[in-house]
Amino acid sequence: MKKVIVLGAGRVGQTMAIDLCKEYAVTSVDFNAANLATLSTNHPIETKKADLSDPKEIEKAIQAADIVIGAVPGFMGFEMVKTVLNAGKNIVDISFFNEDIFLLDELAKRTMLWQ
């Protein structure tokens, strides 16, 4: 079964994790223990508490991922995407951030696993 790691367990991240757990093995990662508890209590979702502003914690959290879903606050989004790409993982991200995503274009092209 494909392993999906959802970074961020806020309102949007929780909704995505709940939808995805119907067909995939989902792990939700966030710093907020209460949000994680809601997911793991009511759904077949593994949870991990991590500080997603720390690249090392992101790298550790996504090691087993087939794909990563980014749902962190905008101020964290660009660096999170960059960290995921540097770790060699594909990502789908919904974060709104001010940085130009095309600054990561070459990195993303080198990371693409589906080629």
DABEL-V974361 format. One record per residue. N is the residue number from 1. PHI is phi in whole degrees, 0 to 359 (999 if undefined). PSI is psi in whole degrees, -180 to 180 (999 if undefined). Layout:
N&PHI&PSI / N&PHI&PSI
//
This chain:
1&999&136 / 2&297&141 / 3&256&120 / 4&249&128 / 5&252&123 / 6&256&116 / 7&268&110 / 8&113&124 / 9&238&35 / 10&282&-163 / 11&303&-48 / 12&286&-45 / 13&300&-41 / 14&297&-45 / 15&299&-44 / 16&295&-44 / 17&299&-43 / 18&297&-45 / 19&296&-44 / 20&288&-29 / 21&292&-10 / 22&288&-24 / 23&232&-12 / 24&225&162 / 25&278&112 / 26&250&136 / 27&239&129 / 28&255&133 / 29&237&130 / 30&197&168 / 31&271&-21 / 32&276&105 / 33&296&-34 / 34&295&-43 / 35&297&-41 / 36&295&-41 / 37&297&-39 / 38&301&-43 / 39&292&-50 / 40&288&-26 / 41&285&-37 / 42&254&-5 / 43&213&158 / 44&281&66 / 45&236&127 / 46&283&146 / 47&232&151 / 48&221&132 / 49&271&128 / 50&203&151 / 51&274&103 / 52&281&4 / 53&270&-4 / 54&255&111 / 55&306&-37 / 56&296&-39 / 57&290&-36 / 58&296&-48 / 59&305&-45 / 60&295&-42 / 61&293&-29 / 62&259&5 / 63&308&-42 / 64&270&3 / 65&287&138 / 66&276&-33 / 67&208&150 / 68&246&138 / 69&249&126 / 70&260&124 / 71&218&49 / 72&261&165 / 73&300&151 / 74&307&-39 / 75&294&-16 / 76&257&-13 / 77&301&-52 / 78&300&-49 / 79&294&-35 / 80&295&-47 / 81&300&-45 / 82&301&-43 / 83&297&-44 / 84&297&-45 / 85&296&-42 / 86&297&-26 / 87&277&-1 / 88&81&24 / 89&249&146 / 90&281&147 / 91&220&144 / 92&245&125 / 93&233&140 / 94&247&7 / 95&292&143 / 96&256&119 / 97&220&159 / 98&283&-27 / 99&296&154 / 100&280&113 / 101&300&-26 / 102&291&-11 / 103&295&-20 / 104&258&7 / 105&302&-51 / 106&296&-41 / 107&299&-44 / 108&296&-40 / 109&295&-37 / 110&288&-23 / 111&270&-21 / 112&308&122 / 113&267&-12 / 114&269&2 / 115&284&999
//
